[in-house]
Amino acid sequence: GYSDPYVKTYLRPDVDKKSKHKTCVKKKTLNPEFNEDFFYEMELSTLATKTLEVTVWDYDIGKYNDFIGGVSLGPGARGEARKHWSDCLRQPDAALERWHTL
């Protein structure tokens, strides 16, 4: 069947969950596109110690939402996720788009 996916992002560590962003739910699709922007204001040196966690969920009315997948970008990441994070830190004023496997 179809999914009702949405995306949540956090900038970890974040004990108060103030960095949480959530997209709108894309109803009845298996191939959603989320063209939404989110911003964090902080010093670049602080950002270098953070990890961006991106998770995808299937929205379900009346029960728990199902985890579909996710990716973490940050200093502890590996492969393309680590390279993407490093590129973002080197080019802080540029928009860098990449595809990541969940």
N, C-alpha and C positions, 0 to 999 in steps of 0.2 A: 503494500500500500504506500500511500504518500506520507510525508512528514510535514510538520509545522515547525521548521527550524528557526532558531534565533542564536545570536552570538553574545557571549559575555566576555569582557576583558577586565583584567586586574593588573596593576603594577605592583608586584611583590618585592619585598615584604610590605604588607599593608594591613596592620592589625585592626584598624577602624573601618576598613572597606570603603574608604573615601575615594579610591581610584576606580571603583566599579563603573563600567559602562555597559549598557545592554542595548542591542539593536531591536528594531521592531520584528515581530514574528512574520515570516513568509509562509502563508497558508498553502497547504496541499501541493508541495513541490519536493522533488528529489534533487533539483539542481538550483538552489537559491543563489542569488547574488546580493551581497550586502555592500552597497556603495555608500557607506556612512563614515563620517570623519569623527575622530575624538582627539582631544588634546590634553596634554599634561604640561603644566608650567612648573619648571624646576631648573636648578643649575645642571649643566651638562655633567659635571663631576659627580653629582648625586645620581643622575640617570645611569651612569656607568656601573653602579652597584645594584641596580634594579633588574628585575625580570618581568617581561610582559607575558602574561598568561592569556591565551585566547582559547576559549572553549565553545563548542557548538552543542546545542541542546534541542531536543524535540519537545515542543510545548504540548502538554496534555492537560485537558480540563478535568479537574476533580481528582487528580492523582499526581504522583511525583513526575517531574519532567525527566526524560531519558537522556543520558549523556551519549552524544554521538561521537565526539572526538575532540582533540585539542592539540595545541602546539605551544611551547614556551620559547621565547626569544630572550636571550640574556647571556651574561658571562658564563653560566654553567651549561648552556646549550651546546649541541654538537652539530657538525656538518653545516648545511645550508642555513639553519636557524641561527647558528653562531655567526656565520658570515654576514647574514642580513643585519643582525644586531650591531656588529662591528662597523659595517658600512654606514648605518644610521648614526652612530656616534662620530664617525669621521666626517659626515656630511649633514650636520644638524639642521640646516635650512633647506634641505632638499627632500622631496617626497620620493621615497623609494618603495616601489611595489614589487612583491614577489609572491609566488604560489608556494604553499607549504602543505605537505601531506599531514593529515590529521591522525 
